[in-house]
Amino acid sequence: MENDLIATVDVFLQGHPTIKYIPRSSPDFATARKVWNCSRLDQPLVIVQPQSAEDVVTLIKFVKSNGIPFSIRSGGHNLEGRALVQDALLIDLRALDSVTVADDLKSATVGGGILQDELINQLWARGVATPTGTIPHVGYFGWASYGGYGPFSSKWGLGVDQITSATVVDPNGNLVKLEGNDPLLKGIRGAGGVFGVIVDLTIKVYPAPTILAGPIVFDSSDITTTFTQVNTAYSNLLDTETLPSQLSLQRISFHSPHGLAFAFLFAWLGIDTEENLGEGQRWSQRIASLGPAKMNMVKPTTIPEWISGAGVHVPKAVYGSASTCSLSHITPEVADAIGSNLVHLPANAGAMLTIHHLRGPSAEPQKPGRDSMFGLRQPHFMLEFLGYSVEPEKQDESESWANKFAADVEKAASSSGSLLPISYISLYPSTRSSSSAEWVKKVYGDSAALLYELKASFDPENLFKHTVPSLE
Ligand SMILES: Cc1cc2nc3c(=O)[nH]c(=O)nc-3n(C[C@H](O)[C@H](O)[C@H](O)COP(=O)(O)OP(=O)(O)OC[C@H]3O[C@@H](n4cnc5c(N)ncnc54)[C@H](O)[C@@H]3O)c2cc1C
C-alpha cells in the first residue's frame, strides 16, 4: 500500500517538475525532515517543496483525488513537532518566503513559509517593522496565526491582530482570498491552517523604530528569594501604575554559561527623541531596581540586531516536551512555587522558564475588525515550562523538572484563584486532554463552537486533518 502511494506520488511529480521532491531514499531527506523537536520520530511518506501558490494548488488537488494523507510544515517549530506525521506526505512551505511591502508602507504581503528573522530583516530594509516573537528561526505563520505573544504586543497587538487578509488553498484546491469580515479570516486568526494551506498573509506594518532592549539580569545565587522578591515588587508596580505601552517585559530563567540566570527581557519601543530615550532608560533602571540586579544590559539597538541576539540562547534542535498555563496574577503562593522549582532547573541547554505578560490592546476584549479565535483577551501571564535538552540522554531530566514545575504552579494558582481556564494553543500539550474536543475547548474556550462550525462549512470532509489544532 505504502509503495503504491509512493509510486503514485512519483509519477505525479515527474509531470510537475517545479515541485521539489525528496523521497526517503534521498540524501537530503534527513535535513528536509528536520523539525525543532527531535523527539518526534514520525517519518513522512515523502517530502514535497512547492515553489509557488500554484504548486500548492496542484498538490492539494492531487492529494485529494488520490486520498493521500498529508501534513503542512513551515518553520518546523511546533513544540511537539506535529508537522511530521507518520506515512503522510509532508508539504514543506519554506520556499514561499516572499515579502512585498505596500507603497503606503502600512501593510505587507508575506509568503506562507517565511521565518521570523527573514521577515524582520526584509521589512527593516524597507523601513518598517511588525510584531514577531523573539526567536529568529520560528516560522512566522505558525507564530502569528495561533496567537503570537512577543515584544511590542502592548503597543501593536498580538500576531493575530496584524492579519488583515489571507490567501488560502481550500480543500478543493481553489485559491481563496479572505478579507474584510469574512468569518474564515477570523478563524485563521487563531486557528491557523485548520481550513487550508495559507499561502500568504497581508499584515500590518509600522514605521521601523529604533529601540532600547536587552536583558536585566538579577543575582541568582538564591534564586527562590530573588524571584519572589522581584515578583512582589513587580506586582506592587502593576497595582499602582499603568505600564507604558512602549514597554515590554518577559521574565526568563535558564542555565547560562555563567550559571543559573534569572532576567527580565526588556524592550522599549521608539527612542526617536531625547525625551523618549530618557523615559526608556528610566524604565530600565526602575525594572532593575525591583531586585538585586547584577547586570543591566539594556542599550539602544535595532529590532533585527536584538532578535538575532536573543536567538543565541535557544538551541536549534532539542529533545523533550513543554507545558503551559495562564494566570491572572502571580500571587505570593505561585511565586513561591516558581521560586522553589527554579532552584532545580537542570543545566541542560533547552530547559527554561519564560513568563510572557499580556497587557494593553492585546488583552482587551475583541473589537470589530479585529475579531479572532484567540482565547484569552484579558491581562494575564502566560508561563512556558520548557522541558527540553540538546542531549537526548538528558531529555527525561528536563521533562521531569518541567512536568513537576507545571503541576506545582497550577496547584498553587488554583488554590489562590489565579489559574485561568484557557491555555495557549502553541504550548498546550496534546497529551493533556483525553479527546481532541476537550483539548480544543481548553485552548479556545467559548470560541470552540464557532471553530467547529467554520470547519464544517469550509472543510466538511476534514481533508485538512493533520493540522494544529486537530479537529478529529
Ligand atoms: C524556540 C521557540 C520559541 C517560541 N517562541 C514563541 C513566542 O515568543 N511567542 C509565541 O506566541 N509562540 C512562540 N513559540 C511557539 C510557536 O509560535 C509555535 O510553535 C508556532 O506554531 C511554530 O510555527 P512554525 O511555522 O515554526 O511551526 P510548524 O511546525 O512548521 O507548523 C505547525 C503547524 O502550523 C500549521 N501551519 C504552519 N504554517 C502554515 C501555513 N502556511 N498554512 C497552513 N498551516 C500552517 C500546520 O498545521 C503545522 O503543522 C515558540 C516556539 C519555539 C519552538
PDBQT file of the ligand as one rigid body, heavy atoms in Angstrom, charges set to zero:
ROOT
HETATM    1  C1  LIG A 501      12.080  28.113  20.228  1.00  0.00    +0.000 C 
HETATM    2  C2  LIG A 501      10.635  28.539  20.196  1.00  0.00    +0.000 A 
HETATM    3  C3  LIG A 501      10.275  29.825  20.566  1.00  0.00    +0.000 A 
HETATM    4  C4  LIG A 501       8.933  30.222  20.534  1.00  0.00    +0.000 A 
HETATM    5  N1  LIG A 501       8.618  31.491  20.925  1.00  0.00    +0.000 NA
HETATM    6  C5  LIG A 501       7.306  31.890  20.907  1.00  0.00    +0.000 A 
HETATM    7  C6  LIG A 501       6.931  33.201  21.320  1.00  0.00    +0.000 A 
HETATM    8  O1  LIG A 501       7.768  34.017  21.710  1.00  0.00    +0.000 OA
HETATM    9  N2  LIG A 501       5.610  33.538  21.253  1.00  0.00    +0.000 N 
HETATM   10  C7  LIG A 501       4.656  32.670  20.810  1.00  0.00    +0.000 A 
HETATM   11  O2  LIG A 501       3.485  33.029  20.756  1.00  0.00    +0.000 OA
HETATM   12  N3  LIG A 501       4.985  31.411  20.430  1.00  0.00    +0.000 NA
HETATM   13  C8  LIG A 501       6.274  31.002  20.474  1.00  0.00    +0.000 A 
HETATM   14  N4  LIG A 501       6.611  29.734  20.086  1.00  0.00    +0.000 N 
HETATM   15  C9  LIG A 501       5.549  28.844  19.611  1.00  0.00    +0.000 C 
HETATM   16  C10 LIG A 501       5.470  28.953  18.081  1.00  0.00    +0.000 C 
HETATM   17  O3  LIG A 501       4.965  30.229  17.748  1.00  0.00    +0.000 OA
HETATM   18  C11 LIG A 501       4.529  27.868  17.521  1.00  0.00    +0.000 C 
HETATM   19  O4  LIG A 501       5.010  26.603  17.864  1.00  0.00    +0.000 OA
HETATM   20  C12 LIG A 501       4.374  28.010  16.012  1.00  0.00    +0.000 C 
HETATM   21  O5  LIG A 501       3.202  27.348  15.602  1.00  0.00    +0.000 OA
HETATM   22  C13 LIG A 501       5.555  27.499  15.235  1.00  0.00    +0.000 C 
HETATM   23  O6  LIG A 501       5.385  27.814  13.887  1.00  0.00    +0.000 OA
HETATM   24  P1  LIG A 501       6.226  27.044  12.754  1.00  0.00    +0.000 P 
HETATM   25  O7  LIG A 501       5.738  27.516  11.446  1.00  0.00    +0.000 OA
HETATM   26  O8  LIG A 501       7.676  27.168  13.034  1.00  0.00    +0.000 OA
HETATM   27  O9  LIG A 501       5.762  25.530  13.028  1.00  0.00    +0.000 OA
HETATM   28  P2  LIG A 501       5.445  24.279  12.105  1.00  0.00    +0.000 P 
HETATM   29  O10 LIG A 501       5.805  23.123  12.956  1.00  0.00    +0.000 OA
HETATM   30  O11 LIG A 501       6.075  24.393  10.763  1.00  0.00    +0.000 OA
HETATM   31  O12 LIG A 501       3.893  24.376  11.910  1.00  0.00    +0.000 OA
HETATM   32  C14 LIG A 501       2.994  23.978  12.902  1.00  0.00    +0.000 C 
HETATM   33  C15 LIG A 501       1.634  23.783  12.274  1.00  0.00    +0.000 C 
HETATM   34  O13 LIG A 501       1.112  25.033  11.882  1.00  0.00    +0.000 OA
HETATM   35  C16 LIG A 501       0.334  24.896  10.712  1.00  0.00    +0.000 C 
HETATM   36  N5  LIG A 501       0.905  25.780   9.695  1.00  0.00    +0.000 N 
HETATM   37  C17 LIG A 501       2.054  26.474   9.755  1.00  0.00    +0.000 A 
HETATM   38  N6  LIG A 501       2.176  27.250   8.668  1.00  0.00    +0.000 NA
HETATM   39  C18 LIG A 501       1.086  27.039   7.914  1.00  0.00    +0.000 A 
HETATM   40  C19 LIG A 501       0.619  27.569   6.666  1.00  0.00    +0.000 A 
HETATM   41  N7  LIG A 501       1.316  28.489   5.987  1.00  0.00    +0.000 N 
HETATM   42  N8  LIG A 501      -0.568  27.117   6.188  1.00  0.00    +0.000 NA
HETATM   43  C20 LIG A 501      -1.289  26.208   6.861  1.00  0.00    +0.000 A 
HETATM   44  N9  LIG A 501      -0.890  25.674   8.042  1.00  0.00    +0.000 NA
HETATM   45  C21 LIG A 501       0.274  26.098   8.552  1.00  0.00    +0.000 A 
HETATM   46  C22 LIG A 501       0.367  23.443  10.339  1.00  0.00    +0.000 C 
HETATM   47  O14 LIG A 501      -0.761  22.790  10.892  1.00  0.00    +0.000 OA
HETATM   48  C23 LIG A 501       1.628  22.963  11.009  1.00  0.00    +0.000 C 
HETATM   49  O15 LIG A 501       1.620  21.582  11.285  1.00  0.00    +0.000 OA
HETATM   50  C24 LIG A 501       7.936  29.313  20.106  1.00  0.00    +0.000 A 
HETATM   51  C25 LIG A 501       8.300  28.016  19.725  1.00  0.00    +0.000 A 
HETATM   52  C26 LIG A 501       9.627  27.630  19.778  1.00  0.00    +0.000 A 
HETATM   53  C27 LIG A 501       9.993  26.218  19.402  1.00  0.00    +0.000 C 
ENDROOT
TORSDOF 0
